[in-house]
Structures are given as C-alpha cells and as structure tokens.
C-alpha cells in the first residue's frame, strides 16, 4: 500500500476507534483490539503473521507493567480504607495553615491522588473541602477547582497512579520510575501554580449552590473527629515513601557503581516490582494497626476488579502500537522525519490531547498514546523517529503524554461530572471551571516540559 493510502487507512482506523468508544459506548479494550485487527488486515499484513503481532504487542505490554500497576493500586486502596489518605491531607492543612485554604486543598488532592484515583480522591476529600470552605468563608467554587486540579495533576503525572506507570512501561523506562516520579513532581509545579491563581480568579465570578446557600454544617475539626482515630503519620506515609526510598537507593547504587552484596540488595530492592512490594508490606502493617486485617482479601478482590480494565486497555494500546510499527507507518514518517523531528516533544502531547478530548478517559489517552510512541529500546519506534532516544527524553515524553491526557475535561469525562456534581455547580459552570482549568494547566505544563526538553534532550 502507498504512503498516502496507509495514512488514510490509519486516520480512518483512529476515527472508527474514537466513534466506537465515545458514540457507541463500546469498551475501549474491545475498540482498540478490533481496530488493531482491522488495521492489520487493511494495510496488507500477512494473515499468518497477524495473530503473532497481536499476541506479541499484548504480552510485551502486559508483562512489563501489569504487576506494578496492581501493587500500586492495592497500596492506594489500603490508604483509602484505613483513613491514611485523610491523615496525609490533615498533615497538609497543618503545614499550610487555614489562611490559605485553596492551596491547602490543592496540595491535599495532589498528595492523595498519587496512590488513589482522582475520582475516588475527590469523593474522599470533598467533605474536608466543604468544611474548610465553611470555616474560612472562601468561595466553594475556588475550593472545588483547586481540589480538582491538585488531584488531576498527580493522577496523570506521578506513579504509582496506573496511567503514568503504564506510560513508563510502554516507553521502555519502567526501571526508571524514580526519575518519572521526580520529574512528575517538578512538572506538577506549573500545573498547581496556574490552577491556584485560576481558582482564585474564577471563584469570584462563578457561584455554586453551596455559595448561594447559608453556610451551615459541621466544622472542619468536627469532621475529622467523625472519622475516628486516624493512623499515625509515619504509618500513613510509609506505603508511599518506602518504595520511593528503595528506588532512590537503587538508583544511587547504580550511579556510584557500588559493588558487592550490599549493592546487589539495593539494586534488588530498587526495582519497581520489589519496591512496591515493600510499600504493600507497610500497607499490611497499616491494616494491622488499624484493626482491618480481616478486610485485606476483600480489598484485594476489589482492587483487582478495578485495575483489570486498565491492564487490558493498556495491553490493547500496546497491540495498536505493534500493528502500527509492523505496517510500515514508521517508514512513511521517516520520509518526513525533518518535519516530525521539529514537532518533537509536542507530538505525543497532541496525540494524547486529541484522544482525551474526543473519548474522555485520561487513562485510555495515556496508554494508547504510549503504545503508539513505542519503546526507546526499539529502533523502529516513533520515539526513535522523533529523536527521543535518551532516558530523559523518554521521561519527558511520559510527562507530555500525561499532560495531554488532561486537555480537556468536559462532558464525556466521568471526572467532569464528579467535580461538577459534588461541587454543586451547573453544567455550564463546569465548562467555565473544570474544562478551562484543565486547558490552562495543560498549556502551562507543556510549555514547561518544552523548556526542559531544550535543556536536557
């Protein structure tokens, strides 16, 4: 098939996939797998090779990040169930103080959403948001936007949230999760700053039902007491902090070239699977100390049910990426390498943003885009074509994909409805707040990523 023919078929395939997901409500896994099969047949791949291509794309992606995603999600479930997430949030309030409630609630969301999905995190922290708003007499809308932005930022940028984890694995940097976490925290800064000022601005112009009602209800302190005794600070933080510490020590050992038994142990503990297993161990201790050990089996079952779709969507995204690589698209793009290389780090951002805006799910946008980009270890991948071949380039690509996946949140995004409904805003006001803040954060963070790429790529 000619170059133009391949491009036309590819565009049609992506269009069919987006329509299947957004209009006909077909599960993203089935849509991705079906489109991958149709694309492979339409571009003329040998029929006897297609099953192997699909199987290889699926298994390679699944094996690289499957266990890591499960462990990260299970840690998040434990933190949510034991009240440790609220303990972390309370720590933020103590540090920031009650004089800056928008900043406090934004940082709460940013921390809590590292292990907990942003949808769940909003539900968990919404009572605290309302109580803080009542206590400080600040705009409910400003507090809602700040909380939403904080949660969303770490949801798309910082492992062990499944989206960033999946992107790291697909891009071939699953062993560099510490770098992804560190750069994710750095890229979070322009997101949080932009959202903070926008929240203050829009809070003066848009009113929710909460703002229009007489502010009554339990105080912030009474709310915390209603949750009972929260776990101690170290125990609440350990399931997140210990994996990061283990990966940090493993990276230091490798960078300094340490040898011997001690270095081997550090390298072993620093691998993402083992590091997150250490975090899970501290999570089990947390369950024990809070008297909830008997819930561990049910928590595991619930987590596996929740994570299953993400794992399979991620693997299906890997299948699409493998078909694209096998079909000759890379060769066509190599003919236009000069133009594409000029786009560089903006290419994955644009692909992810288009997928997000059209079909609504950030996780689907992240995993599909990462699958299309391919691994830096594969010479024929889009990463190589765009000149993004170094580990740092791959980390910044993961950031670009994550930021693209938040642009923009609107009516086809479940998180949009969580924020507007719990924030008691009208749909039109949701567009003025949630949709606009995700656009502002995306543009701000992508500009920052571009500057980092000029320095480090």
C-alpha positions in Angstrom: 0.0 0.0 0.0 1.3 3.5 -0.8 2.2 6.1 1.8 -0.9 8.2 1.3 -3.0 5.1 1.4 -1.5 4.0 4.7 -2.1 7.4 6.2 -5.7 7.4 5.0 -6.3 3.9 6.5 -4.7 4.9 9.8 -6.8 8.1 10.1 -10.0 6.1 9.3 -9.0 3.4 11.9 -8.4 6.0 14.7 -11.8 7.7 13.8 -13.6 4.4 14.0 -11.9 3.7 17.4 -13.0 7.1 18.8 -16.5 6.7 17.5 -16.8 3.2 18.9 -15.7 4.4 22.3 -17.4 7.8 22.6 -20.6 7.4 20.5 -21.4 3.7 20.6 -20.1 3.1 24.1 -18.0 0.1 23.2 -15.5 -0.8 25.8 -12.0 0.7 25.0 -10.4 -2.7 25.2 -12.7 -4.2 22.5 -12.4 -1.0 20.4 -8.6 -1.0 20.5 -8.3 -4.7 19.8 -10.9 -4.6 17.0 -9.4 -1.6 15.3 -5.9 -3.1 15.6 -7.1 -6.3 13.8 -8.9 -4.3 11.1 -5.9 -2.0 10.6 -3.5 -5.0 10.3 -5.8 -6.6 7.6 -6.4 -3.4 5.7 -2.7 -2.5 5.4 -2.0 -5.9 4.0 0.0 -7.6 6.8 0.3 -11.3 6.1 -2.7 -13.1 7.6 -0.5 -15.8 9.1 1.6 -13.2 11.0 -1.2 -11.1 12.4 -2.0 -13.3 15.4 1.7 -13.3 16.4 1.9 -9.5 16.0 -1.2 -9.0 18.2 0.0 -11.6 20.8 3.4 -10.0 21.0 2.1 -6.5 21.4 -0.3 -7.6 24.1 2.1 -9.8 26.1 5.0 -7.4 26.0 3.0 -4.5 27.4 1.2 -6.7 29.9 4.3 -8.3 31.3 6.2 -5.0 31.6 3.8 -3.1 33.8 1.0 -5.5 34.9 2.3 -6.4 38.4 3.5 -2.9 39.1 0.0 -1.4 38.4 -1.7 -4.0 40.6 0.6 -3.3 43.5 0.3 0.5 43.2 -3.5 0.3 43.1 -3.6 -2.0 46.1 -1.5 0.4 48.1 -3.9 3.2 47.2 -6.9 1.1 48.3 -5.3 0.4 51.6 -4.5 4.1 52.2 -8.1 5.0 51.4 -9.7 2.3 53.6 -7.6 2.9 56.7 -8.0 6.6 56.7 -4.3 7.2 55.9 -5.2 9.3 52.9 -7.1 11.7 55.3 -4.2 11.7 57.7 -1.9 12.9 54.9 -4.5 15.5 54.0 -4.7 16.7 57.6 -0.9 17.0 57.6 -1.0 19.3 54.6 -3.5 21.6 56.5 -1.2 21.7 59.5 1.7 22.7 57.3 0.0 25.2 55.0 -2.4 26.5 57.6 -6.0 27.7 57.4 -5.1 31.1 56.0 -4.6 29.6 52.5 -7.4 27.0 52.2 -7.2 26.9 48.3 -3.6 26.0 48.5 -4.1 23.5 51.3 -6.9 21.6 49.5 -5.0 21.7 46.2 -1.9 20.1 47.9 -4.2 17.6 49.7 -5.5 16.5 46.3 -2.1 16.3 44.8 -0.7 14.1 47.6 -3.8 11.9 47.9 -4.1 11.2 44.2 -0.6 9.7 43.9 -1.9 6.4 45.2 -5.7 7.0 44.8 -7.7 7.6 41.6 -8.7 11.2 41.2 -12.4 10.3 41.1 -12.2 8.5 44.4 -9.9 11.1 45.9 -12.4 13.9 45.2 -15.1 11.9 47.0 -12.8 11.2 49.9 -11.7 14.9 50.3 -15.0 16.6 49.4 -16.3 16.7 53.0 -13.0 18.4 54.0 -13.3 20.8 51.1 -16.8 21.8 52.2 -15.8 22.1 55.9 -12.7 24.2 55.0 -14.8 26.5 52.8 -17.3 27.0 55.6 -14.6 27.6 58.2 -12.7 30.2 56.1 -15.7 31.7 54.3 -13.9 31.2 51.0 -15.6 30.5 47.6 -16.9 27.0 47.3 -16.1 27.1 43.5 -12.5 28.2 44.2 -12.0 25.3 46.6 -13.6 22.9 44.2 -11.4 23.9 41.3 -8.3 23.8 43.5 -9.1 20.3 44.8 -9.9 19.0 41.3 -6.7 20.4 39.9 -4.5 19.0 42.6 -6.0 15.6 42.2 -5.8 15.6 38.4 -2.2 16.7 38.3 -0.7 13.8 40.2 -3.2 11.4 38.6 -1.7 12.0 35.1 2.0 12.6 36.1 3.1 10.6 39.1 3.4 6.9 39.6 2.1 4.6 41.2 -1.0 6.0 39.5 -1.7 3.4 36.8 -1.6 5.9 33.8 1.9 7.2 34.3 3.0 3.7 35.3 1.7 2.3 32.0 3.3 5.1 30.0 6.7 4.4 31.7 6.5 0.7 30.9 5.4 1.2 27.3 8.2 3.8 26.6 10.9 1.4 28.0 11.7 3.2 31.2 9.8 1.1 33.7 13.1 0.6 35.5 13.4 4.4 35.9 10.3 5.0 38.0 12.2 7.2 40.5 13.1 9.6 37.6 9.5 9.6 36.4 8.3 10.4 39.9 10.8 13.1 40.4 10.2 14.8 37.0 6.5 14.4 37.6 6.7 16.3 40.8 8.7 19.0 39.0 6.2 19.3 36.2 3.4 19.5 38.7 4.6 22.9 39.9 3.4 25.0 36.9 0.1 23.0 36.9 -0.5 23.7 40.6 0.6 27.4 40.4 -1.6 28.1 37.3 -4.6 26.3 38.8 -4.2 28.1 42.1 -4.4 31.6 40.5 -7.2 30.5 38.2 -9.2 29.1 41.2 -8.9 32.4 43.0 -10.0 34.2 39.8 -13.0 32.1 38.9 -14.2 31.8 42.5 -15.1 35.5 42.3 -17.1 35.1 39.1 -18.9 31.8 39.4 -21.2 30.7 42.3 -22.2 27.2 43.2 -25.3 26.1 45.1 -23.2 26.0 48.2 -22.1 29.6 47.8 -25.8 30.7 47.4 -27.0 28.8 50.5 -26.5 29.7 54.1 -23.3 28.0 55.1 -24.2 25.5 57.8 -22.9 22.1 58.8 -20.2 20.6 61.0 -16.9 22.3 61.4 -13.6 21.1 60.0 -12.4 19.8 63.4 -15.7 18.0 64.0 -15.5 16.4 60.6 -12.1 15.0 61.3 -13.3 13.6 64.7 -16.2 11.9 62.8 -13.7 9.7 61.1 -12.4 8.3 64.4 -8.8 7.9 65.3 -6.6 8.3 62.2 -3.4 6.2 61.8 -0.1 7.7 62.8 1.8 10.0 60.4 4.7 7.6 59.7 2.4 4.6 59.1 0.2 6.7 56.8 3.2 7.9 54.7 5.3 4.7 54.7 3.4 2.8 52.0 4.3 5.6 49.6 7.6 6.8 51.0 9.3 3.4 51.4 9.0 2.4 47.7 10.4 5.8 46.7 13.2 5.5 49.1 14.0 1.9 47.9 14.1 3.1 44.2 16.2 6.1 45.2 18.8 3.9 47.0 18.9 1.5 44.0 19.5 4.5 41.6 22.2 5.9 43.9 23.9 2.5 44.0 23.9 2.2 40.2 25.1 5.8 39.6 28.0 5.4 42.0 28.9 2.0 40.7 28.8 0.2 44.1 29.7 -3.4 44.0 29.2 -6.4 46.3 26.4 -8.0 48.3 25.1 -4.7 49.7 24.9 -3.1 46.2 23.1 -6.2 44.9 20.5 -6.0 47.7 19.9 -2.3 46.9 19.5 -3.0 43.2 17.0 -5.8 44.0 15.0 -3.6 46.4 15.1 -0.7 43.9 13.4 -2.5 41.1 9.8 -1.2 40.8 8.1 -4.5 41.5 10.1 -5.2 44.7 9.9 -1.5 45.8 6.2 -1.5 45.6 6.1 -4.9 47.3 7.9 -3.2 50.2 5.2 -0.5 50.1 2.5 -3.1 50.2 4.2 -4.7 53.2 3.9 -1.4 55.1 0.3 -1.2 53.9 -0.4 -4.6 55.5 1.2 -3.3 58.7 -1.1 -0.2 58.4 -4.1 -2.5 58.1 -3.0 -4.5 61.2 -2.5 -1.4 63.3 -5.9 -0.1 62.4 -7.6 -3.4 63.1 -8.7 -4.0 59.5 -6.6 -7.0 58.6 -9.7 -9.1 58.0 -10.6 -6.8 55.1 -7.4 -7.5 53.2 -8.8 -10.2 51.0 -11.9 -8.2 50.0 -9.7 -5.1 49.4 -7.5 -7.2 47.1 -10.6 -8.5 45.2 -12.0 -5.0 44.8 -8.6 -3.7 43.6 -8.2 -6.4 41.0 -11.7 -5.7 39.7 -10.9 -2.0 39.4 -7.5 -2.5 37.9 -8.4 -5.2 35.4 -9.9 -2.9 32.8 -6.9 -0.6 33.0 -4.4 -3.5 32.5 -6.3 -4.8 29.5 -6.8 -1.4 27.9 -3.0 -0.7 28.4 -2.1 -4.0 26.7 -4.6 -3.3 23.9 -2.8 0.0 23.4 0.4 -1.9 23.0 -1.2 -4.1 20.3 -2.2 -1.0 18.3 1.4 0.3 18.7 2.8 -3.0 17.5 0.5 -3.1 14.4 1.5 0.5 13.5 5.1 -0.4 13.8 4.7 -3.6 11.7 2.5 -1.9 9.0 5.2 0.4 7.7 3.9 3.7 9.1 7.3 4.3 10.6 8.9 4.2 7.1 6.4 6.8 5.8 7.1 9.1 8.8 10.8 8.6 8.3 10.4 10.2 4.8 9.0 13.3 6.7 11.5 13.0 9.6 12.5 16.6 9.3 9.0 17.9 9.9 8.2 15.4 12.6 11.5 16.0 14.4 10.7 19.7 14.5 7.4 18.8 16.3 9.4 16.6 18.7 8.1 16.5 22.3 4.8 18.2 21.2 3.8 15.2 19.1 2.9 12.8 22.0 1.1 15.8 23.7 -1.0 16.5 20.7 -1.9 12.8 20.1 -2.8 12.3 23.8 -4.8 15.6 23.9 -6.9 14.6 20.8 -7.6 11.2 22.2 -8.6 12.7 25.6 -10.8 15.4 24.2 -12.7 13.0 21.9 -13.2 10.0 24.1 -12.9 11.3 27.6 -10.7 8.9 29.5 -7.3 10.1 30.5 -6.1 6.5 31.2 -7.1 5.4 27.7 -5.4 8.5 26.2 -2.2 7.8 28.1 -2.0 4.1 27.4 -2.9 4.4 23.7 -0.5 7.2 23.0 2.3 5.5 24.9 1.6 2.3 22.8 1.8 4.4 19.6 5.1 6.0 20.6 6.7 2.7 21.5 9.9 1.9 23.5 13.2 3.7 23.3 14.7 0.2 23.1 13.1 -0.4 19.7 14.9 1.1 16.8 11.8 1.3 14.6 9.6 3.1 17.2 8.1 6.6 16.9 10.4 7.5 19.8 13.5 6.9 17.6 11.9 8.6 14.6 11.3 11.8 16.7 14.8 11.7 18.1 13.6 11.0 21.6 16.0 8.2 22.3 17.6 9.0 25.6 16.1 8.0 29.0 15.5 11.7 29.9 13.7 12.1 26.5 11.5 9.2 27.4 10.7 10.6 30.8 9.7 13.9 29.3 7.7 12.1 26.7 5.8 10.4 29.5 5.1 13.8 31.0 4.0 15.1 27.7 1.6 12.2 27.3 0.2 12.7 30.8 -0.3 16.4 30.4 -2.0 15.8 27.0 -4.4 13.4 28.7 -5.9 16.2 30.9 -6.6 18.5 27.9 -9.6 19.0 28.2 -12.0 17.6 30.7 -15.6 18.0 29.6 -18.9 16.2 29.3 -17.6 12.9 28.1 -15.2 12.6 31.1 -16.5 10.9 34.2 -14.3 13.1 36.4 -16.0 16.2 35.0 -19.3 15.0 36.4 -17.7 14.0 39.7 -16.3 17.6 40.1 -19.5 19.4 39.0 -21.9 17.3 40.9 -20.0 17.1 44.2 -19.1 20.8 43.8 -22.8 21.5 43.2 -22.2 23.5 40.0 -24.3 23.8 36.9 -23.1 22.1 33.8 -22.4 25.4 32.1 -20.3 26.5 35.1 -18.5 23.1 34.9 -17.3 24.2 31.4 -16.2 27.6 32.8 -14.3 26.0 35.7 -13.2 22.3 35.2 -12.8 22.5 31.4 -10.9 25.8 31.4 -8.6 24.9 34.3 -7.5 21.7 32.6 -6.7 23.7 29.4 -4.7 26.2 31.4 -2.8 23.5 33.3 -2.1 21.6 30.1 -0.7 24.7 28.2 1.3 25.8 31.3 2.8 22.4 32.0 3.5 21.6 28.3 5.4 24.9 27.9 7.5 23.9 31.0 8.2 20.5 29.5 9.3 22.1 26.3 11.8 24.2 28.2 13.1 21.2 30.0 13.5 19.4 26.7 15.6 22.3 25.4 17.9 21.9 28.4 18.1 18.1 28.7 17.4 16.5 25.3 
